[in-house]
Amino acid sequence: MSLHQTPCAGLVDDTYASAALRHSAEKFKIPADGQPARDVYELIHDELMLDGNARMNLATFCTTWDETEIRRLMDECISKNMIDKDEYPQTAEIEMRCVHMLADLWHSPESAVTMGCSTTGSSEAAMLGGLAMKWRWRKKMQQQGKNCDRPNLITGPVQICWHKFCRYWDIELREIPFAPGRYTSTPEEVIKRCDENTIGVVATLGTTFTLQYEPVRQIAQALDKLEAERKLDIPLHVDAASGGFLAPFLEPDLEWDFRLPRVRSINSSGHKFGLSPLGVGWILWRTKEDLSDDLIFYVNYLGGNMPTFALNFSRPGGQIIAQYYNFLRYGFEGYRKIQQSCREGARFFADRIRSTGIFELISGGGNGEVPGVCWKLRPNSKVPFTLYDLADRLRTRGWLVPAYSLPPNCENTVIQRILVRHGVSVDLLNRLADDLDDAIKYFNTHPTGKVSAKEGSAFHH
């Protein structure tokens, strides 16, 4: 037998010499036969290497770093369906502990009995908050014998979930447009859109586009005055997807939450600055009266007669457990230190942006802003590149730094933005700033055709 005919046990056992990896993975139909678990794992693992590095994705608000203990707890909960409260009563108990802790954090007048629940994220939570506002408004109109087929909702320039909510539930969206130099709503713009068909006003504590907090207290005061003058009782919902886990620790004196009687509900995202892994959000109501009983379903086919209010039904309990772990692990002071570190990182990077001399800052980790940096080219800067070019060049180093145009009225303004989350260190930001400088030098010495918005940006709002 020649050397080439000699069986080689090591080669036979090698993953990359196996049948599973001798051809491309199936894409359009389930294969006829199975493959060894190890081989299938390596096949999929290798394809996933083509994804971007989540830690270097500075476009996302979502958590991309977690502790080993969180992964262990989530592994232990992988088969626990959080909706089965009769089967997993302790998971249900921990969910309500989180609700009460958030109620206390957001100054609920009755934190021990506050109505609230977990969701898959702040978008689902926002829709539940919107539904509660619509039901409350409809009941009021019916009691007054008035028509209730033309509801409207007033928002500032918002994240896409509110567009979805209004389209899915047939509600007129009265969105306050941007204006040059103004990237949030104002009390004046809110009030002039209010009428008896307004189910509520949404104020955003940390806008997606420019990271700025909207003036919640001032909007609440304007709505209070409107009720006194015109008898229009319009509730205020705060979309605190990011700010709900920032303001209590960074600006504890800022009045945006249930300290304002006008605020009837709040949603937030546990998997953003709540520091939890992807898949958890929260919605809380000020009182039981703010959540109609008609929206709560009772099911008894899971072992007990349990109330449920959610757009989703079955989902894993691990993210809820991870949120509770974070509350116990960090405590108030730990959250404060982490969020302060994020803010300091944003300010560090903002200084580096200023030092280039060609960018104008829109936000940079200041008070009333989500930790991050948002900038645009100065009007008089004579540079041979666009921000889309810059985003495209930074991708060659693995950085995902979005460039995008603003909504109508400011659509000719193109901005660039990063988020500074837990795990984004000053050292990483320094590396990004150096790569940004190198990209600018590259374009200065290699002028190129400018990349358009359609060609150069994979990020869309």
Summary of the structure (lengths in Angstrom):
residues: 461
radius of gyration: 25.2
end to end distance: 65.3
largest distance: 100.4
contacts: 1490
relative contact order: 0.13
helix: 42%
strand: 16%
